[in-house]
Amino acid sequence: MTYSKKITVLSLVGMFILGTAVLAQPTQQAEKVSDREIGQFASSLQEVQQINQQAQEKMVKAVEDEGLEVQRFNEIQQSQQAPDQSSDATEKELTMYQATMEKLQIIQSSAQQEMEKKITDEGLTVMRYQEIMGMIQSDPNLQQKIQKHLEE
């Protein structure tokens, strides 16, 4: 299975690890990021990305293990998210879909806990990690500093 199919599954499931938390925008009072925090963030980011990739692989496997093809799972997911859209899913497919969703929630929860632990083990709070993640999106200088740290 290709990586793009994995991303499709996850985007339609809405189970990106740390969800909107990772994409949270910085608060208005977000302070500057210290050199120490850059190091902590870079280390955390690498670990979080690894956990995220492993979780994505587990999620795709869970879909396939339930007997659904990824494309069919995505179709059912889309129909479930749009109440006005009719679904041609059979009762058996809906049962497999529901069982898959339960497995995905467990995988997502476990991965999120693991990521949060990695972040705090590096000396950051999850909130501070989120703030820095938000700042990276709008601060090219901070992006460069973190990229440099990741390359070391």
C-alpha positions in Angstrom: 0.0 0.0 0.0 1.3 3.4 -0.9 2.0 6.1 1.6 -0.6 8.4 -0.2 -3.3 5.8 0.5 -2.3 5.8 4.1 -2.7 9.6 4.3 -6.1 9.4 2.5 -7.3 6.9 5.1 -6.2 9.0 7.9 -7.5 12.3 6.6 -10.9 10.8 6.0 -10.9 9.1 9.3 -10.0 12.4 11.0 -7.6 10.6 13.3 -4.4 12.6 12.8 -2.5 12.2 15.9 -2.7 15.1 18.3 -5.4 16.3 15.9 -5.9 20.0 16.1 -3.7 20.3 19.1 -0.5 19.9 17.0 -1.9 22.4 14.5 -3.0 24.8 17.2 -2.0 28.4 16.6 0.2 30.1 19.2 -1.5 32.2 21.9 -1.1 35.9 21.7 1.2 35.8 24.6 3.5 33.1 23.3 7.0 33.9 24.3 10.1 33.6 22.1 11.5 30.2 21.7 14.8 29.7 23.5 17.7 27.7 22.1 17.0 25.1 24.7 13.4 24.8 23.7 14.5 24.5 20.0 16.5 21.5 20.9 13.7 20.0 23.0 11.2 20.7 20.3 13.4 19.2 17.5 14.0 16.0 19.5 10.3 15.7 20.3 9.3 16.4 16.7 11.4 13.5 15.4 9.9 11.1 18.0 6.4 12.3 17.4 6.8 11.9 13.6 8.0 8.3 14.1 5.1 7.5 16.4 2.7 9.1 13.9 4.0 7.1 11.0 3.8 3.8 13.0 0.2 4.7 14.0 -0.7 5.4 10.4 0.6 2.0 9.4 -1.3 0.3 12.2 -4.5 2.2 11.1 -4.2 1.1 7.5 -3.6 -2.5 8.7 -6.6 -2.3 10.9 -8.8 -1.3 8.0 -7.4 -4.2 5.9 -7.6 -6.7 8.7 -11.4 -6.0 9.1 -11.8 -7.0 5.5 -12.3 -3.6 3.9 -10.2 -2.2 1.1 -8.8 1.2 1.9 -10.7 2.8 -0.9 -14.0 1.3 0.2 -13.4 2.3 3.8 -12.8 5.9 2.6 -16.1 5.8 0.6 -18.0 4.6 3.7 -16.3 7.2 5.8 -17.3 10.0 3.5 -20.9 8.9 3.5 -20.8 8.7 7.3 -19.5 12.3 7.6 -22.1 13.7 5.2 -25.6 12.9 6.6 -27.3 14.2 3.5 -25.2 11.7 1.3 -26.7 8.3 0.9 -24.5 5.3 1.4 -24.5 2.1 -0.7 -22.7 0.2 2.0 -24.1 -3.1 2.9 -25.0 -4.1 6.5 -21.9 -6.3 6.5 -19.7 -3.4 5.3 -21.1 -1.1 8.0 -20.4 -3.7 10.7 -16.8 -4.0 9.4 -16.5 -0.2 9.2 -17.7 0.2 12.8 -15.3 -2.4 14.1 -12.5 -0.7 12.2 -13.4 2.7 13.7 -13.2 1.2 17.2 -9.8 -0.2 16.5 -8.7 3.2 15.0 -9.8 5.0 18.1 -7.7 2.7 20.3 -4.7 3.1 18.0 -5.1 6.9 18.0 -5.5 7.2 21.7 -2.5 5.0 22.4 -0.3 6.9 19.9 -1.4 10.3 21.4 -0.5 9.2 24.9 2.9 8.0 23.6 3.5 11.3 21.8 2.6 13.3 24.8 5.0 11.3 26.9 7.8 11.8 24.4 7.1 15.6 24.5 7.2 15.8 28.2 10.2 13.5 28.5 12.1 16.1 26.4 11.2 18.8 29.0 8.3 20.5 27.2 4.7 20.7 28.1 2.2 19.6 25.4 0.9 23.2 25.3 4.3 24.6 24.7 5.0 22.1 22.0 1.7 23.2 20.3 2.7 26.8 20.7 6.0 26.3 19.0 4.4 24.2 16.3 2.0 27.1 15.6 4.9 29.6 15.6 6.9 27.6 13.1 4.1 28.1 10.5 4.5 31.8 10.5 8.2 32.3 11.4 10.7 31.4 8.7 13.6 32.2 11.1 12.3 29.7 13.7 11.8 27.1 10.9 15.4 27.5 9.9 16.6 27.1 13.5 14.7 24.0 14.0 15.7 22.6 10.6 19.3 23.2 11.4 18.9 21.4 14.7 17.2 18.5 13.0 20.1 18.1 10.6 22.7 18.0 13.3 
